[in-house]
């Protein structure tokens, strides 16, 4: 009769669950810390919270002008019915990303 493998004990399971929880919390912490730098995450974050960082002015007049133009165009597209509300966040996020790539915000 071959030797059977030992069954995991309760403490083994607790240890594995604890390790998994710590890894998950570490991932959440990394995403939270880098929420402005992770591509695509800032768009999702803005869509979930409804908050914007560029509306207060960025300190870069070229960026402010680009944001006013591009985001204004997206707002007009939504008002004209060209895009729907679910597409608006995506288009707005792309407009913001485009402007920030051309004219990086001053830190």
C-alpha positions as protocol buffer text, in pm:
chain_id: "A"
residue {
  index: 1
  type: UNK
  ca { x: 0 y: 0 z: 0 }
}
residue {
  index: 2
  type: UNK
  ca { x: 156 y: 332 z: -106 }
}
residue {
  index: 3
  type: UNK
  ca { x: 204 y: 593 z: 161 }
}
residue {
  index: 4
  type: UNK
  ca { x: -76 y: 848 z: 150 }
}
residue {
  index: 5
  type: UNK
  ca { x: -3 y: 1215 z: 137 }
}
residue {
  index: 6
  type: UNK
  ca { x: -62 y: 1401 z: 458 }
}
residue {
  index: 7
  type: UNK
  ca { x: -381 y: 1601 z: 461 }
}
residue {
  index: 8
  type: UNK
  ca { x: -350 y: 1974 z: 519 }
}
residue {
  index: 9
  type: UNK
  ca { x: -429 y: 2071 z: 873 }
}
residue {
  index: 10
  type: UNK
  ca { x: -637 y: 2366 z: 984 }
}
residue {
  index: 11
  type: UNK
  ca { x: -329 y: 2577 z: 1048 }
}
residue {
  index: 12
  type: UNK
  ca { x: -203 y: 2507 z: 693 }
}
residue {
  index: 13
  type: UNK
  ca { x: -529 y: 2634 z: 549 }
}
residue {
  index: 14
  type: UNK
  ca { x: -526 y: 2941 z: 772 }
}
residue {
  index: 15
  type: UNK
  ca { x: -170 y: 3013 z: 667 }
}
residue {
  index: 16
  type: UNK
  ca { x: -255 y: 2985 z: 298 }
}
residue {
  index: 17
  type: UNK
  ca { x: -561 y: 3206 z: 333 }
}
residue {
  index: 18
  type: UNK
  ca { x: -359 y: 3462 z: 529 }
}
residue {
  index: 19
  type: UNK
  ca { x: -85 y: 3464 z: 263 }
}
residue {
  index: 20
  type: UNK
  ca { x: -343 y: 3507 z: -12 }
}
residue {
  index: 21
  type: UNK
  ca { x: -507 y: 3794 z: 176 }
}
residue {
  index: 22
  type: UNK
  ca { x: -172 y: 3967 z: 229 }
}
residue {
  index: 23
  type: UNK
  ca { x: -85 y: 3932 z: -141 }
}
residue {
  index: 24
  type: UNK
  ca { x: -425 y: 4073 z: -242 }
}
residue {
  index: 25
  type: UNK
  ca { x: -391 y: 4369 z: -4 }
}
residue {
  index: 26
  type: UNK
  ca { x: -39 y: 4435 z: -133 }
}
residue {
  index: 27
  type: UNK
  ca { x: -173 y: 4443 z: -489 }
}
residue {
  index: 28
  type: UNK
  ca { x: -449 y: 4685 z: -389 }
}
residue {
  index: 29
  type: UNK
  ca { x: -195 y: 4905 z: -212 }
}
residue {
  index: 30
  type: UNK
  ca { x: 31 y: 4914 z: -520 }
}
residue {
  index: 31
  type: UNK
  ca { x: -263 y: 5011 z: -741 }
}
residue {
  index: 32
  type: UNK
  ca { x: -373 y: 5280 z: -496 }
}
residue {
  index: 33
  type: UNK
  ca { x: -26 y: 5432 z: -470 }
}
residue {
  index: 34
  type: UNK
  ca { x: 23 y: 5432 z: -848 }
}
residue {
  index: 35
  type: UNK
  ca { x: -335 y: 5516 z: -944 }
}
residue {
  index: 36
  type: UNK
  ca { x: -223 y: 5824 z: -1139 }
}
residue {
  index: 37
  type: UNK
  ca { x: 65 y: 5646 z: -1315 }
}
residue {
  index: 38
  type: UNK
  ca { x: -89 y: 5313 z: -1416 }
}
residue {
  index: 39
  type: UNK
  ca { x: -215 y: 5342 z: -1775 }
}
residue {
  index: 40
  type: UNK
  ca { x: -590 y: 5311 z: -1793 }
}
residue {
  index: 41
  type: UNK
  ca { x: -636 y: 5306 z: -1417 }
}
residue {
  index: 42
  type: UNK
  ca { x: -667 y: 5684 z: -1389 }
}
residue {
  index: 43
  type: UNK
  ca { x: -952 y: 5671 z: -1642 }
}
residue {
  index: 44
  type: UNK
  ca { x: -1128 y: 5399 z: -1444 }
}
residue {
  index: 45
  type: UNK
  ca { x: -1068 y: 5586 z: -1119 }
}
residue {
  index: 46
  type: UNK
  ca { x: -1211 y: 5909 z: -1263 }
}
residue {
  index: 47
  type: UNK
  ca { x: -1512 y: 5718 z: -1395 }
}
residue {
  index: 48
  type: UNK
  ca { x: -1580 y: 5554 z: -1059 }
}
residue {
  index: 49
  type: UNK
  ca { x: -1535 y: 5859 z: -838 }
}
residue {
  index: 50
  type: UNK
  ca { x: -1644 y: 6132 z: -1077 }
}
residue {
  index: 51
  type: UNK
  ca { x: -1355 y: 6343 z: -952 }
}
residue {
  index: 52
  type: UNK
  ca { x: -1118 y: 6519 z: -1185 }
}
residue {
  index: 53
  type: UNK
  ca { x: -774 y: 6654 z: -1118 }
}
residue {
  index: 54
  type: UNK
  ca { x: -743 y: 6863 z: -1432 }
}
residue {
  index: 55
  type: UNK
  ca { x: -1044 y: 7087 z: -1368 }
}
residue {
  index: 56
  type: UNK
  ca { x: -858 y: 7292 z: -1107 }
}
residue {
  index: 57
  type: UNK
  ca { x: -585 y: 7390 z: -1353 }
}
residue {
  index: 58
  type: UNK
  ca { x: -262 y: 7211 z: -1407 }
}
residue {
  index: 59
  type: UNK
  ca { x: -11 y: 7493 z: -1396 }
}
residue {
  index: 60
  type: UNK
  ca { x: 70 y: 7433 z: -1764 }
}
residue {
  index: 61
  type: UNK
  ca { x: -121 y: 7677 z: -1986 }
}
residue {
  index: 62
  type: UNK
  ca { x: -74 y: 7464 z: -2299 }
}
residue {
  index: 63
  type: UNK
  ca { x: -214 y: 7159 z: -2118 }
}
residue {
  index: 64
  type: UNK
  ca { x: -505 y: 7362 z: -1982 }
}
residue {
  index: 65
  type: UNK
  ca { x: -589 y: 7489 z: -2332 }
}
residue {
  index: 66
  type: UNK
  ca { x: -565 y: 7138 z: -2478 }
}
residue {
  index: 67
  type: UNK
  ca { x: -786 y: 6995 z: -2204 }
}
residue {
  index: 68
  type: UNK
  ca { x: -1042 y: 7271 z: -2249 }
}
residue {
  index: 69
  type: UNK
  ca { x: -1054 y: 7210 z: -2624 }
}
residue {
  index: 70
  type: UNK
  ca { x: -1052 y: 6829 z: -2626 }
}
residue {
  index: 71
  type: UNK
  ca { x: -1278 y: 6772 z: -2327 }
}
residue {
  index: 72
  type: UNK
  ca { x: -1506 y: 7045 z: -2458 }
}
residue {
  index: 73
  type: UNK
  ca { x: -1527 y: 6859 z: -2790 }
}
residue {
  index: 74
  type: UNK
  ca { x: -1617 y: 6536 z: -2608 }
}
residue {
  index: 75
  type: UNK
  ca { x: -1880 y: 6720 z: -2402 }
}
residue {
  index: 76
  type: UNK
  ca { x: -2027 y: 6859 z: -2724 }
}
residue {
  index: 77
  type: UNK
  ca { x: -2032 y: 6511 z: -2882 }
}
residue {
  index: 78
  type: UNK
  ca { x: -2234 y: 6384 z: -2586 }
}
residue {
  index: 79
  type: UNK
  ca { x: -2469 y: 6682 z: -2602 }
}
residue {
  index: 80
  type: UNK
  ca { x: -2521 y: 6624 z: -2977 }
}
residue {
  index: 81
  type: UNK
  ca { x: -2595 y: 6255 z: -2921 }
}
residue {
  index: 82
  type: UNK
  ca { x: -2291 y: 6134 z: -3115 }
}
residue {
  index: 83
  type: UNK
  ca { x: -2176 y: 5932 z: -2813 }
}
residue {
  index: 84
  type: UNK
  ca { x: -2380 y: 5795 z: -2523 }
}
residue {
  index: 85
  type: UNK
  ca { x: -2313 y: 5831 z: -2153 }
}
residue {
  index: 86
  type: UNK
  ca { x: -2132 y: 5499 z: -2126 }
}
residue {
  index: 87
  type: UNK
  ca { x: -1892 y: 5603 z: -2405 }
}
residue {
  index: 88
  type: UNK
  ca { x: -1837 y: 5949 z: -2257 }
}
residue {
  index: 89
  type: UNK
  ca { x: -1597 y: 5835 z: -1982 }
}
residue {
  index: 90
  type: UNK
  ca { x: -1383 y: 5645 z: -2232 }
}
residue {
  index: 91
  type: UNK
  ca { x: -1368 y: 5934 z: -2479 }
}
residue {
  index: 92
  type: UNK
  ca { x: -1299 y: 6187 z: -2205 }
}
residue {
  index: 93
  type: UNK
  ca { x: -1022 y: 5970 z: -2059 }
}
residue {
  index: 94
  type: UNK
  ca { x: -862 y: 5939 z: -2401 }
}
residue {
  index: 95
  type: UNK
  ca { x: -880 y: 6314 z: -2453 }
}
residue {
  index: 96
  type: UNK
  ca { x: -712 y: 6375 z: -2118 }
}
residue {
  index: 97
  type: UNK
  ca { x: -444 y: 6114 z: -2191 }
}
residue {
  index: 98
  type: UNK
  ca { x: -379 y: 6268 z: -2533 }
}
residue {
  index: 99
  type: UNK
  ca { x: -331 y: 6616 z: -2387 }
}
residue {
  index: 100
  type: UNK
  ca { x: -114 y: 6493 z: -2100 }
}
residue {
  index: 101
  type: UNK
  ca { x: 106 y: 6303 z: -2347 }
}
residue {
  index: 102
  type: UNK
  ca { x: 156 y: 6616 z: -2558 }
}
residue {
  index: 103
  type: UNK
  ca { x: 194 y: 6861 z: -2271 }
}
residue {
  index: 104
  type: UNK
  ca { x: 302 y: 6682 z: -1951 }
}
residue {
  index: 105
  type: UNK
  ca { x: 155 y: 6844 z: -1639 }
}
residue {
  index: 106
  type: UNK
  ca { x: 399 y: 7038 z: -1425 }
}
residue {
  index: 107
  type: UNK
  ca { x: 460 y: 6870 z: -1093 }
}
